[in-house]
Amino acid sequence: MHVCVPDSASEPVRRQVQRWNTAPHWVVSNQIAHPPLVTEEQFVAVQAILDERTTMADRQLIGGLNPP
């Protein structure tokens, strides 16, 4: 998709932008489309490492984005 973006002092400039589909427009397959890149065990292990690296500041920032 291209949109016209006004430039600071000249004519509008056409730039390509990418927009993600909203959840109701996602295409979900019940069948595996391709072999997994990582095992489920690897995925869970990395998520645990990333969770450990999350600082309190990160949690507060993320919490601010989705208040209860």
Backbone hydrogen bonds, N-H to C=O, Kabsch-Sander energy under -0.5 kcal/mol:
donor,donor_aa,acceptor,acceptor_aa,energy
3,V,15,R,-2.2
5,V,3,V,-0.6
5,V,13,V,-2.9
13,V,5,V,-3.2
15,R,3,V,-2.4
17,V,1,M,-2.3
25,H,22,T,-2.4
26,W,23,A,-1.8
28,V,26,W,-0.6
43,F,39,T,-2.2
44,V,40,E,-2.5
45,A,41,E,-2.3
46,V,42,Q,-2.4
47,Q,43,F,-2.3
48,A,44,V,-2.0
49,I,45,A,-1.9
50,L,46,V,-2.8
51,D,47,Q,-2.2
52,E,48,A,-1.9
53,R,49,I,-1.6
54,T,50,L,-0.8
54,T,51,D,-0.7
59,R,55,T,-2.3
60,Q,56,M,-2.5
61,L,57,A,-2.5
62,I,58,D,-3.1
63,G,59,R,-2.9
64,G,60,Q,-1.8
65,L,61,L,-1.0
65,L,62,I,-0.7
66,N,62,I,-1.3
